[in-house]
Amino acid sequence: MITTTDLTKVYRSRDREVTALDGVNLHVEQGEVYGVIGRSGAGKSSLIRCVNLLERPTSGTVSVAGQDLTALVTGTGARPPAALRRARAGIGMIFQHFNLLSSRDVQKNVELPLEILGHSGRERERKALELLDLVGLADKARAHPAQLSGGQKQRVGIARALAGDPKVLLSDEATSALDPETTRSVLQLLRDLNRQLGLTVLLITHEMDVVKTVCDSAALMREGRVVESGTVQRLLATPGSELAAELFPVGGTPTEAGTTVVDITFHGEAAGRPVVSHLARAYDIDVSILGAAMDTVGDRQIGRMRIELPGGREENALPLAHLREQGLTVELPGRGGDLTKEAAK
């Protein structure tokens, strides 16, 4: 549904250049919620603004629903070509700071894109009220933005983004200005809209909980590049995955010298089995739990645990093999118990 190929964006000032995107390749499947995560300055905002051509890429291509948007850009005029404007009608966008017009009531804010598209007053009203009901704000149609909470303002922003019946919804840090409880409700709304309307959602965030809560797939950006990407389930099962370690951080250092520290990830049916107690009984060894994290990702329970086994790695070859046979991802932390891991062999 969304594909970027070798996407580059360079900002030029009088005496220097800044490369915000450096050959970004991304593919978002139809109907999935895809999260792009990274620290400030990683290039996330430039990426999402290049997807709908609010920013013109320096090089590379952007395709949405099989249409190459970059091929629609012609000339250097400030006004985008008509073909690009039509393509953008199928792409909704919600912003971090809502961008609502204070002089308009809620209904009129939602109607704004429909005015631009030339819909009649009656059609605009019908559609706006329908969308406000969809986002749970049917009773706020005549309120003004100043009378709304942050979460309500963002719901208005979401309704406005849906006014053109888009197939793709872009979210630019839509929850970063909200408190945790409101964030959860807005994320649940995005997931519900994804399922009810078949929307493809591309969101950028710096919050791991956002990825954990709603995303089917994710990409980690650093210095303008995608350094890791894939479905969340696959990433959690990949030894050495930075995203997996960030999503489910586990701490804990060895209690004594000469032991083996192991990080294990439970996913699928293994998450509900007493794997550690079985391991201790099967090999008559004492297993120490140094740290653990458990949560639900995509309606499936996922867990990570750091355990300590007596003896060195060679002595624990059979217990490690046993863990892998149980469908677990098994990783051996680097020196000092840090999160730079190598796969158990």
KEKE-3310 file (N, C-alpha, C; in steps of 0.2 Angstrom, whole numbers, plus 5000, padded with zeros to 4 digits):
npx = (5004:5010:5025:5042:5056:5073:5073:5077:5081:5087:5091:5095:5104:5111:5125:5127:5123:5110:5106:5092:5085:5091:5092:5080:5071:5055:5041:5024:5011:4994:4981:4987:4994:5007:5022:5034:5048:5060:5073:5073:5077:5080:5074:5061:5049:5052:5051:5037:5031:5036:5030:5017:5020:5021:5033:5045:5054:5072:5078:5073:5058:5040:5027:5009:4996:4999:5002:5014:5018:5028:5031:5021:5024:5028:5038:5042:5033:5024:5011:5004:5002:4987:4985:4992:4986:4973:4977:4982:4970:4966:4973:4974:4979:4985:4989:5002:4999:4986:4980:4968:4955:4952:4942:4931:4918:4917:4911:4912:4926:4928:4922:4930:4940:4931:4924:4935:4936:4924:4911:4894:4884:4875:4879:4892:4888:4881:4891:4901:4894:4892:4905:4910:4902:4907:4920:4916:4911:4899:4891:4898:4897:4894:4903:4917:4935:4942:4935:4937:4945:4962:4963:4950:4951:4961:4953:4944:4953:4956:4944:4942:4953:4948:4938:4939:4937:4949:4961:4972:4980:4990:5000:5007:5016:5004:5000:5009:5007:4998:4991:4994:4983:4973:4981:4980:4967:4965:4974:4968:4956:4962:4966:4953:4947:4956:4952:4938:4937:4946:4958:4974:4987:5000:5011:5021:5032:5040:5038:5039:5028:5018:5020:5020:5007:4998:5003:5006:5017:5034:5047:5064:5072:5087:5098:5093:5091:5083:5086:5081:5068:5051:5038:5030:5029:5039:5050:5051:5055:5067:5084:5095:5088:5086:5074:5066:5072:5070:5056:5053:5062:5074:5082:5096:5110:5123:5123:5134:5151:5156:5144:5130:5121:5105:5094:5077:5064:5046:5034:5018:5011:5020:5021:5011:5016:5024:5039:5051:5051:5050:5062:5071:5067:5070:5083:5089:5093:5097:5088:5090:5080:5083:5077:5061:5048:5032:5018:5005:5004:4997:4986:4991:5000:5016:5032:5047:5062:5076:5087:5098:5109:5118:5136:5146:5144:5147:5144:5130:5124:5114:5103:5101:5098:5086:5077:5076:5070:5057:5051:5056:5064:5081:5094:5111:5117:5129:5146:5145:5131:5124:5113:5118:5117:5121:5116:5111:5120)
npy = (4994:5006:5012:5016:5020:5020:5032:5049:5064:5080:5094:5110:5124:5141:5139:5125:5108:5096:5080:5072:5061:5046:5036:5028:5013:5007:4997:4996:4985:4983:4987:4986:4992:5002:5006:5019:5022:5031:5041:5059:5069:5058:5057:5054:5063:5069:5059:5055:5066:5066:5056:5060:5069:5082:5087:5088:5075:5073:5064:5047:5037:5037:5027:5025:5015:5009:5020:5030:5044:5053:5054:5063:5075:5090:5103:5119:5126:5133:5128:5112:5100:5096:5083:5077:5083:5077:5063:5065:5066:5054:5051:5053:5064:5066:5077:5081:5093:5096:5107:5113:5125:5139:5148:5141:5130:5112:5104:5112:5112:5099:5098:5106:5100:5094:5105:5111:5101:5103:5099:5099:5110:5102:5089:5090:5093:5081:5071:5076:5075:5061:5057:5062:5055:5043:5044:5046:5059:5064:5073:5085:5093:5107:5113:5123:5122:5127:5123:5110:5095:5089:5076:5075:5085:5079:5068:5075:5080:5067:5064:5074:5070:5059:5064:5064:5051:5042:5029:5028:5032:5044:5047:5059:5059:5058:5056:5061:5073:5070:5064:5048:5040:5046:5044:5030:5028:5035:5028:5016:5020:5022:5009:5003:5010:5006:4993:4993:5001:4997:5003:5008:5012:5023:5027:5038:5039:5042:5034:5018:5011:5014:5007:4995:4994:4995:4992:4982:4980:4987:4999:5004:5019:5028:5042:5046:5034:5018:5005:4994:4983:4976:4963:4965:4953:4945:4952:4951:4938:4937:4935:4947:4958:4975:4982:4973:4972:4985:4986:4976:4978:4970:4968:4965:4958:4945:4934:4928:4924:4914:4909:4906:4918:4920:4927:4925:4924:4923:4918:4915:4899:4896:4906:4903:4892:4884:4885:4888:4881:4868:4867:4867:4856:4846:4846:4846:4858:4874:4888:4905:4919:4934:4945:4951:4954:4956:4957:4962:4960:4965:4957:4946:4937:4941:4938:4942:4936:4936:4925:4915:4902:4889:4887:4887:4892:4881:4870:4871:4868:4858:4862:4875:4870:4864:4874:4881:4871:4872:4882:4895:4910:4912:4920:4926:4937:4950:4954:4959:4959:4967:4974:4970:4957:4940:4927:4911:4897)
npz = (5000:5004:4998:4999:4990:4990:4996:4998:5007:5007:5016:5012:5016:5015:5018:5021:5021:5026:5029:5030:5026:5021:5009:5011:5013:5013:5016:5018:5021:5014:5025:5037:5053:5054:5063:5064:5073:5083:5089:5092:5078:5070:5058:5056:5055:5043:5034:5035:5030:5017:5012:5009:5001:5006:5009:4997:4990:4989:4981:4974:4976:4980:4983:4983:4986:4974:4965:4959:4968:4967:4954:4950:4953:4946:4939:4948:4955:4969:4971:4972:4958:4950:4948:4959:4970:4969:4971:4985:4991:4995:5006:5022:5036:5053:5066:5078:5085:5083:5075:5073:5068:5078:5076:5071:5074:5080:5071:5059:5058:5054:5043:5034:5025:5016:5011:5003:4994:4987:4990:4993:5005:5012:5011:5016:5030:5033:5032:5041:5053:5054:5055:5067:5075:5074:5079:5092:5097:5095:5102:5103:5092:5090:5099:5102:5098:5110:5120:5122:5128:5127:5121:5115:5106:5098:5093:5085:5075:5070:5064:5055:5047:5041:5032:5018:5015:5015:5011:5017:5032:5040:5054:5063:5076:5085:5098:5107:5114:5123:5139:5148:5149:5140:5128:5127:5124:5112:5104:5104:5097:5084:5081:5081:5070:5060:5059:5056:5045:5036:5035:5031:5041:5044:5056:5066:5079:5095:5106:5113:5119:5111:5099:5104:5108:5097:5084:5069:5062:5062:5061:5064:5065:5062:5062:5049:5042:5040:5051:5056:5053:5051:5054:5071:5078:5071:5074:5088:5089:5084:5086:5094:5090:5091:5092:5099:5111:5116:5116:5126:5138:5148:5164:5175:5182:5183:5197:5202:5198:5183:5178:5167:5158:5151:5139:5136:5125:5125:5115:5106:5109:5119:5128:5138:5145:5158:5157:5163:5175:5171:5164:5175:5182:5173:5171:5183:5189:5197:5193:5191:5191:5184:5179:5171:5159:5154:5142:5131:5114:5099:5102:5107:5120:5125:5131:5140:5147:5158:5163:5174:5173:5182:5179:5164:5147:5138:5147:5148:5136:5133:5141:5135:5122:5125:5128:5116:5109:5114:5107:5110:5109:5110:5118:5121:5132:5129:5136:5153:5153:5145:5131:5119:5109:5105:5095:5103:5100)
capx = (5000:5014:5032:5047:5062:5079:5071:5082:5079:5093:5089:5100:5104:5116:5132:5128:5117:5108:5103:5087:5083:5097:5091:5075:5066:5050:5035:5018:5006:4987:4977:4991:4996:5015:5025:5041:5051:5067:5074:5072:5082:5081:5071:5054:5044:5053:5049:5030:5030:5038:5025:5011:5023:5021:5040:5047:5060:5077:5078:5069:5051:5035:5021:5004:4991:5001:5003:5020:5017:5034:5030:5016:5027:5031:5039:5044:5028:5022:5004:5005:4998:4980:4985:4994:4980:4968:4980:4982:4963:4965:4978:4972:4984:4983:4995:5003:4996:4979:4979:4961:4954:4948:4936:4926:4916:4920:4908:4915:4933:4928:4919:4934:4942:4925:4923:4940:4934:4919:4905:4888:4883:4871:4884:4897:4885:4880:4898:4904:4891:4894:4912:4910:4899:4912:4925:4914:4910:4893:4888:4902:4897:4894:4908:4923:4941:4944:4930:4938:4951:4967:4960:4944:4954:4964:4948:4942:4958:4956:4938:4944:4958:4944:4933:4939:4937:4955:4963:4979:4980:4996:4999:5013:5017:4998:4998:5015:5005:4993:4993:4994:4976:4971:4985:4978:4960:4966:4977:4962:4952:4965:4966:4946:4946:4960:4949:4932:4937:4951:4963:4981:4990:5007:5012:5028:5032:5046:5036:5039:5022:5013:5022:5018:4999:4994:5007:5007:5024:5038:5054:5068:5076:5093:5102:5090:5091:5080:5091:5078:5061:5048:5032:5032:5030:5045:5056:5052:5058:5074:5090:5099:5084:5086:5067:5063:5075:5067:5050:5053:5068:5075:5088:5098:5117:5124:5123:5140:5155:5156:5137:5127:5115:5101:5088:5073:5057:5041:5028:5014:5009:5025:5020:5007:5018:5029:5045:5057:5051:5051:5069:5074:5066:5072:5091:5090:5098:5094:5087:5088:5076:5086:5072:5056:5043:5026:5013:5001:5006:4993:4981:4995:5004:5023:5036:5055:5065:5083:5088:5105:5111:5125:5141:5148:5140:5147:5141:5123:5122:5108:5097:5099:5094:5079:5074:5075:5065:5051:5048:5058:5070:5086:5100:5116:5119:5137:5149:5142:5124:5121:5108:5121:5117:5122:5111:5113:5121)
capy = (5000:5012:5009:5021:5016:5024:5039:5054:5071:5084:5101:5115:5131:5144:5136:5118:5103:5092:5074:5070:5054:5043:5030:5024:5009:5005:4994:4995:4981:4985:4986:4985:4998:5002:5011:5021:5024:5033:5047:5066:5070:5052:5058:5052:5068:5070:5053:5055:5072:5065:5051:5063:5075:5089:5088:5085:5071:5075:5058:5041:5037:5036:5025:5024:5012:5008:5026:5034:5051:5057:5056:5068:5082:5094:5111:5121:5130:5132:5125:5106:5099:5094:5075:5076:5085:5071:5058:5066:5065:5047:5051:5057:5065:5069:5080:5081:5099:5096:5111:5115:5132:5141:5152:5136:5124:5106:5102:5115:5110:5092:5100:5110:5096:5093:5112:5111:5096:5106:5096:5104:5111:5097:5083:5091:5092:5074:5068:5078:5072:5054:5055:5064:5050:5037:5045:5047:5066:5067:5078:5091:5096:5114:5116:5126:5119:5129:5120:5103:5092:5087:5070:5077:5089:5074:5065:5080:5079:5061:5064:5078:5067:5054:5067:5062:5043:5040:5023:5028:5037:5046:5050:5062:5060:5061:5055:5063:5079:5068:5060:5041:5037:5048:5041:5023:5029:5037:5022:5011:5022:5021:5002:5002:5013:5002:4986:4994:5004:4994:5009:5007:5017:5024:5032:5039:5040:5040:5030:5011:5009:5015:5002:4989:4994:4995:4991:4976:4980:4993:5001:5008:5024:5031:5046:5046:5027:5012:5001:4987:4983:4969:4963:4965:4946:4942:4955:4948:4931:4938:4936:4953:4963:4981:4984:4968:4973:4991:4984:4972:4978:4966:4970:4960:4955:4939:4934:4926:4922:4907:4907:4908:4922:4919:4930:4921:4927:4919:4920:4910:4895:4895:4911:4901:4886:4884:4883:4888:4876:4862:4866:4866:4849:4841:4845:4846:4864:4880:4893:4911:4924:4940:4951:4949:4959:4952:4961:4959:4963:4962:4952:4940:4938:4941:4940:4941:4935:4935:4920:4913:4895:4888:4884:4891:4890:4874:4866:4872:4866:4854:4866:4880:4867:4862:4880:4882:4866:4874:4887:4901:4914:4911:4925:4926:4944:4951:4955:4964:4958:4972:4971:4968:4950:4935:4921:4905:4892)
capz = (5000:5004:4997:4998:4987:4990:4997:5001:5008:5009:5017:5010:5018:5012:5018:5023:5019:5031:5026:5034:5024:5018:5006:5015:5009:5017:5013:5022:5018:5015:5031:5043:5057:5054:5067:5063:5079:5083:5093:5089:5073:5066:5051:5056:5052:5036:5031:5034:5026:5010:5010:5005:4996:5009:5008:4990:4991:4984:4976:4977:4974:4985:4979:4988:4982:4967:4961:4961:4969:4965:4946:4949:4954:4940:4940:4955:4958:4976:4971:4969:4952:4951:4949:4966:4974:4969:4975:4992:4994:4997:5011:5028:5041:5059:5068:5085:5089:5081:5070:5073:5068:5084:5075:5069:5079:5079:5065:5054:5057:5051:5036:5030:5019:5011:5007:4998:4988:4983:4992:4995:5012:5015:5011:5021:5036:5034:5033:5047:5059:5054:5057:5074:5079:5073:5084:5099:5098:5092:5106:5103:5085:5091:5103:5099:5101:5116:5125:5122:5131:5122:5118:5111:5100:5093:5090:5080:5070:5066:5060:5049:5042:5037:5029:5011:5014:5013:5012:5021:5037:5042:5060:5065:5084:5086:5105:5111:5118:5128:5145:5146:5148:5134:5123:5126:5121:5105:5100:5103:5092:5078:5079:5079:5063:5055:5058:5054:5039:5032:5034:5032:5046:5045:5062:5068:5087:5099:5112:5112:5121:5105:5094:5107:5109:5091:5078:5067:5060:5064:5058:5069:5061:5066:5057:5042:5039:5043:5053:5057:5051:5050:5059:5078:5080:5069:5077:5094:5088:5080:5091:5093:5088:5095:5094:5104:5117:5118:5118:5132:5142:5155:5167:5179:5181:5186:5205:5204:5192:5181:5176:5160:5158:5145:5138:5132:5123:5125:5110:5104:5114:5124:5133:5143:5148:5164:5154:5167:5180:5167:5163:5182:5184:5168:5171:5190:5190:5200:5188:5194:5187:5185:5176:5167:5156:5150:5140:5126:5108:5094:5105:5109:5125:5124:5137:5139:5154:5159:5168:5176:5174:5184:5175:5158:5141:5136:5151:5147:5129:5133:5143:5130:5116:5127:5128:5109:5107:5117:5103:5112:5106:5115:5117:5126:5132:5129:5143:5157:5153:5141:5127:5113:5110:5100:5095:5105:5094)
cpx = (5004:5021:5036:5053:5068:5078:5076:5079:5085:5090:5095:5099:5110:5123:5133:5122:5116:5104:5098:5085:5089:5096:5086:5071:5061:5044:5030:5013:4999:4984:4981:4992:5004:5018:5032:5043:5058:5067:5073:5078:5083:5078:5064:5049:5046:5051:5041:5028:5032:5033:5019:5014:5022:5028:5042:5054:5066:5078:5074:5062:5047:5029:5016:4998:4992:5002:5009:5018:5022:5034:5025:5018:5030:5032:5041:5039:5026:5015:5006:5000:4992:4980:4987:4989:4975:4971:4980:4975:4962:4970:4976:4978:4982:4990:4996:4999:4989:4977:4972:4960:4949:4942:4930:4924:4918:4917:4911:4922:4933:4926:4924:4937:4937:4923:4929:4939:4928:4912:4900:4888:4880:4875:4889:4894:4884:4886:4901:4901:4892:4900:4913:4907:4904:4918:4923:4912:4904:4890:4892:4902:4897:4899:4914:4930:4943:4941:4932:4945:4956:4965:4955:4947:4957:4959:4945:4947:4958:4949:4939:4948:4954:4939:4933:4939:4943:4956:4969:4978:4987:4996:5006:5013:5010:4996:5004:5013:5000:4995:4992:4987:4973:4974:4982:4971:4961:4969:4972:4958:4955:4965:4958:4945:4950:4956:4942:4932:4942:4957:4970:4984:4997:5008:5019:5028:5039:5045:5035:5032:5017:5014:5019:5010:4996:4997:5007:5015:5028:5045:5057:5072:5081:5097:5099:5089:5086:5085:5088:5071:5058:5042:5035:5033:5037:5051:5057:5055:5065:5079:5093:5094:5084:5079:5064:5066:5072:5060:5049:5060:5068:5081:5090:5105:5118:5125:5130:5144:5154:5149:5135:5121:5112:5095:5083:5066:5052:5036:5024:5012:5014:5024:5015:5010:5024:5036:5051:5057:5052:5059:5073:5073:5070:5080:5093:5095:5094:5094:5086:5085:5079:5081:5067:5052:5038:5021:5010:5002:5001:4988:4984:4999:5011:5027:5043:5057:5072:5084:5096:5105:5117:5129:5141:5143:5140:5144:5133:5121:5115:5102:5096:5096:5087:5075:5072:5069:5058:5048:5050:5064:5075:5092:5104:5118:5127:5139:5145:5134:5121:5116:5111:5122:5119:5118:5114:5114:5121)
cpy = (5006:5009:5015:5017:5021:5031:5043:5061:5075:5091:5105:5122:5135:5141:5129:5114:5098:5086:5071:5063:5052:5036:5025:5020:5006:5002:4993:4991:4984:4983:4985:4992:4997:5008:5012:5024:5026:5040:5054:5067:5063:5052:5056:5057:5069:5065:5053:5061:5071:5059:5054:5069:5082:5092:5085:5081:5074:5070:5052:5042:5035:5033:5023:5021:5011:5014:5029:5041:5055:5059:5061:5075:5085:5101:5112:5126:5128:5128:5118:5105:5096:5086:5073:5078:5079:5065:5059:5066:5059:5046:5055:5058:5068:5071:5080:5087:5100:5100:5113:5123:5134:5145:5147:5132:5118:5103:5105:5114:5103:5094:5103:5106:5095:5100:5113:5107:5098:5102:5101:5104:5105:5091:5084:5090:5085:5070:5069:5075:5065:5052:5057:5058:5044:5038:5047:5054:5069:5073:5084:5094:5104:5117:5119:5122:5121:5126:5112:5101:5090:5081:5071:5081:5084:5070:5069:5080:5073:5061:5068:5074:5061:5057:5065:5055:5041:5032:5022:5034:5038:5049:5052:5064:5062:5060:5058:5069:5077:5064:5053:5038:5039:5045:5034:5024:5031:5032:5017:5013:5021:5014:5000:5004:5008:4995:4988:4997:5001:4999:5006:5013:5017:5029:5032:5041:5039:5036:5023:5008:5009:5009:4995:4988:4992:4993:4984:4975:4987:4993:5005:5013:5027:5035:5045:5039:5022:5007:4994:4988:4976:4969:4963:4958:4943:4946:4953:4941:4931:4939:4942:4959:4969:4983:4979:4970:4980:4990:4981:4972:4973:4967:4964:4958:4949:4939:4932:4924:4915:4904:4909:4912:4922:4924:4926:4925:4922:4922:4914:4906:4895:4900:4908:4894:4888:4882:4883:4883:4869:4861:4864:4859:4844:4840:4846:4852:4869:4885:4899:4916:4931:4946:4948:4955:4955:4957:4958:4963:4960:4956:4946:4941:4936:4942:4939:4940:4934:4930:4918:4906:4894:4885:4888:4889:4883:4869:4866:4871:4863:4858:4872:4877:4865:4868:4882:4877:4868:4880:4894:4904:4914:4916:4925:4933:4944:4952:4960:4964:4964:4969:4970:4961:4946:4929:4915:4900:4885)
cpz = (5000:5003:4996:4995:4987:4991:5001:5001:5011:5010:5016:5012:5014:5012:5021:5021:5025:5028:5031:5033:5020:5015:5009:5011:5014:5014:5018:5018:5019:5021:5037:5046:5057:5058:5065:5069:5079:5087:5089:5084:5069:5059:5050:5053:5045:5032:5030:5030:5018:5008:5006:5001:4999:5009:5001:4991:4986:4979:4979:4975:4980:4981:4985:4984:4975:4963:4964:4961:4967:4957:4945:4950:4948:4941:4947:4958:4965:4976:4968:4963:4954:4952:4956:4971:4975:4972:4982:4995:4997:5003:5017:5032:5047:5062:5075:5088:5086:5075:5068:5072:5074:5082:5072:5074:5076:5072:5059:5053:5053:5044:5031:5024:5013:5007:5002:4992:4984:4985:4994:5002:5015:5016:5016:5028:5038:5036:5039:5053:5060:5056:5064:5078:5079:5078:5091:5101:5095:5095:5106:5096:5086:5096:5099:5102:5108:5122:5126:5126:5125:5118:5113:5105:5095:5089:5084:5074:5066:5062:5054:5044:5038:5033:5021:5010:5012:5014:5016:5026:5040:5049:5062:5072:5087:5094:5109:5116:5123:5134:5143:5145:5142:5128:5122:5122:5113:5101:5099:5097:5085:5076:5077:5072:5058:5054:5054:5047:5034:5031:5035:5036:5046:5051:5064:5076:5089:5105:5110:5114:5115:5100:5098:5107:5102:5084:5076:5065:5062:5061:5063:5064:5066:5060:5050:5039:5043:5045:5055:5056:5050:5055:5066:5080:5078:5072:5084:5094:5085:5085:5089:5091:5093:5097:5099:5110:5120:5120:5124:5135:5148:5157:5171:5178:5185:5194:5207:5197:5190:5179:5169:5161:5151:5145:5134:5131:5122:5120:5108:5110:5120:5130:5139:5147:5153:5162:5158:5172:5177:5166:5170:5183:5179:5169:5178:5191:5193:5194:5192:5189:5189:5183:5172:5165:5152:5148:5134:5119:5102:5096:5107:5115:5123:5130:5136:5146:5153:5165:5169:5177:5177:5179:5168:5152:5138:5140:5151:5140:5129:5135:5138:5124:5118:5126:5121:5106:5109:5113:5106:5108:5111:5113:5123:5126:5132:5136:5147:5157:5149:5136:5120:5113:5104:5100:5098:5100:5097)
residu = (MET:ILE:THR:THR:THR:ASP:LEU:THR:LYS:VAL:TYR:ARG:SER:ARG:ASP:ARG:GLU:VAL:THR:ALA:LEU:ASP:GLY:VAL:ASN:LEU:HIS:VAL:GLU:GLN:GLY:GLU:VAL:TYR:GLY:VAL:ILE:GLY:ARG:SER:GLY:ALA:GLY:LYS:SER:SER:LEU:ILE:ARG:CYS:VAL:ASN:LEU:LEU:GLU:ARG:PRO:THR:SER:GLY:THR:VAL:SER:VAL:ALA:GLY:GLN:ASP:LEU:THR:ALA:LEU:VAL:THR:GLY:THR:GLY:ALA:ARG:PRO:PRO:ALA:ALA:LEU:ARG:ARG:ALA:ARG:ALA:GLY:ILE:GLY:MET:ILE:PHE:GLN:HIS:PHE:ASN:LEU:LEU:SER:SER:ARG:ASP:VAL:GLN:LYS:ASN:VAL:GLU:LEU:PRO:LEU:GLU:ILE:LEU:GLY:HIS:SER:GLY:ARG:GLU:ARG:GLU:ARG:LYS:ALA:LEU:GLU:LEU:LEU:ASP:LEU:VAL:GLY:LEU:ALA:ASP:LYS:ALA:ARG:ALA:HIS:PRO:ALA:GLN:LEU:SER:GLY:GLY:GLN:LYS:GLN:ARG:VAL:GLY:ILE:ALA:ARG:ALA:LEU:ALA:GLY:ASP:PRO:LYS:VAL:LEU:LEU:SER:ASP:GLU:ALA:THR:SER:ALA:LEU:ASP:PRO:GLU:THR:THR:ARG:SER:VAL:LEU:GLN:LEU:LEU:ARG:ASP:LEU:ASN:ARG:GLN:LEU:GLY:LEU:THR:VAL:LEU:LEU:ILE:THR:HIS:GLU:MET:ASP:VAL:VAL:LYS:THR:VAL:CYS:ASP:SER:ALA:ALA:LEU:MET:ARG:GLU:GLY:ARG:VAL:VAL:GLU:SER:GLY:THR:VAL:GLN:ARG:LEU:LEU:ALA:THR:PRO:GLY:SER:GLU:LEU:ALA:ALA:GLU:LEU:PHE:PRO:VAL:GLY:GLY:THR:PRO:THR:GLU:ALA:GLY:THR:THR:VAL:VAL:ASP:ILE:THR:PHE:HIS:GLY:GLU:ALA:ALA:GLY:ARG:PRO:VAL:VAL:SER:HIS:LEU:ALA:ARG:ALA:TYR:ASP:ILE:ASP:VAL:SER:ILE:LEU:GLY:ALA:ALA:MET:ASP:THR:VAL:GLY:ASP:ARG:GLN:ILE:GLY:ARG:MET:ARG:ILE:GLU:LEU:PRO:GLY:GLY:ARG:GLU:GLU:ASN:ALA:LEU:PRO:LEU:ALA:HIS:LEU:ARG:GLU:GLN:GLY:LEU:THR:VAL:GLU:LEU:PRO:GLY:ARG:GLY:GLY:ASP:LEU:THR:LYS:GLU:ALA:ALA:LYS)
# end
